[in-house]
Amino acid sequence: MMNENFATVLETVADEAGDRVAIIHGDTRRTWAELDERASRLAGFLSGRGVGHGDRVAIAMYNGPEYVEALLATMKVRAMPVNVNHRYRARELTEIFGDSSASALFVDASLTGELARAEAPLLKTIVRVGEHGDGEDPLGGRAVPFAEALGGEPMPRIPRSGDDHWLMFTGGTTGRPKGVLSRHTTLFSIAISNGYRVMEAETPSDLEGLRASTRRLLEHPRRMISLVPPPLMHATGVYTSFGALLTGGTVVYPTSRSYDPEELAELAVRHRATDLCLVGDVFARPLVATLGRAAREGRPYDLSSLRRVFSVGVTWSAEVKERLLAYCDAILEDVIAASEGGPFARSVTTRRTGRVRSTFELMPGARVLDDEGRDVEPGSGTVGKLAAPSSTEVEYLDDPEKSAATFVDIDGTRYVVPGDMATLQKDGSLVLLGRGSRVINTGGEKVFAEEVEQVIARCPGVADVIVVGVPDEHWGHRIAAVVAREPGAGEDPDAETIRNAVAAELAGYKKPRDVVFVEQVRRSPSGKADLTWARDAAARAPQAG
């Protein structure tokens, strides 16, 4: 495996790709030469502010060329990017700035209001993208405009190493985001899987081999044009982008700041996209509805350029896959992976594979392990946890206890076991059952139930609460709160009060869509929540409020 910093890798690709288009965002087309030059100017700015090897640079922005330029600039100075969810409120921003020790930040102007309310004592440099709509600056002039940061001289290229650290924050299973710390060698292997594997190209082992491979891929008749609607603040969005860029391809980002299936279909046609990344049924179901409506109206979308449509981390249903295949003859790929590692399993469907199934095949080296660390016997009905070989370089940032629980040694091999539950059928195919922890995946966002419970429990008049995920056709799962009021407390909170309390402290996607009131919350004698009862109570009163 190539032992190079990923910035050096992309610089090498840029030297070969030159005036080819690297990024498309609306009317903006950024060539490879422009991308590299602008990132070098940002790197010069960061270096001039004292940001260098091992420092952390937070990025709280929306998809677009500026996000990629900030990522590349951060890697050029050998610092570590910190992905910040642009939906976070002040409390959550305070937590991630504290956990990451970020000393610099790239931030969209629309997010500076919450940033001004957050505590970030180590944050010395702020670069603002865009302008304030009302003309007022919540940061009081502390932020440097992006254009100004681009105004200096490009930083000369410097020696770097594949052993430099890479940091990706994930919601994980502990409520607060956890930083998954790895190295650029690991990042390179992920990008190879998302790029070279798809193109069926041989993996280069050094920079000279990369140059030769890039020249060949640039002339490939189906050079990768990847349409990426998932946000770059999540692993799927950034790793998909890196995979396409590694091949010298083009990444296309929608301009809508919320998912727009019509825009997605139009972009796929306009730019002749070869690869499309989705987030399970949350993205696929509205897209299929859009394609069907257009076909019925006599204006079908021409998706003949699509080679692959894939979802990572959030599975999508067989029914939606079948409907999508009516509009495109592409490979439909469903991958189970996590920020901590993987991939664990994969499901591939085409028009020629016949009936669409909801099962998966284990990836080479992956296993399903029971509570004793033994392989689950196919057809036994035993439920186990997915495990995949993991590099010794991967761990949680500043959390050895959590690292020891997730990254385990089995028979002399290190595995990552993030908590995905599954069982094996007689033929060896895998049926995914979901996370064993209390993480709720809603629309591709991870929500820790206890974090929401703690906010609701502080509401006047609330005696007890359990938060669960309820299956939802659109979101995969929706957040439901089962609440017991406190008798005689003088307060009688309603559903809107509960929702507003959560929205005031946490990101909007953590707000419960359903609020179900019960006389008493059911718990075990030890105080543990009866989750089965809570889910049943929530399901019996859908959309209650």
LINLINMO-V204446 format. One record per helix or strand of 2 or more residues. SS is the DSSP state (alpha for helix, beta for strand). FROM is the first residue (numbers start at 1). TO is the last residue. If there is no record, write none. Layout:
# LINLINMO-V204446
SS/FROM/TO + SS/FROM/TO
This chain:
# LINLINMO-V204446
alpha/6/17 + beta/21/25 + beta/28/31 + alpha/32/48 + beta/56/60 + alpha/65/76 + beta/80/83 + alpha/90/100 + beta/104/108 + alpha/109/117 + beta/125/129 + beta/144/145 + alpha/146/149 + beta/165/170 + beta/178/183 + alpha/184/194 + alpha/196/199 + alpha/207/218 + beta/225/228 + alpha/235/246 + beta/250/253 + alpha/261/270 + beta/275/278 + alpha/280/296 + beta/308/312 + alpha/318/325 + beta/331/338 + beta/341/349 + beta/360/362 + beta/367/369 + beta/384/389 + beta/395/396 + alpha/400/406 + beta/407/410 + beta/413/416 + beta/420/424 + beta/430/435 + beta/439/442 + beta/445/448 + alpha/449/457 + beta/462/472 + beta/476/485 + alpha/495/505 + alpha/508/510 + beta/514/518 + alpha/531/540
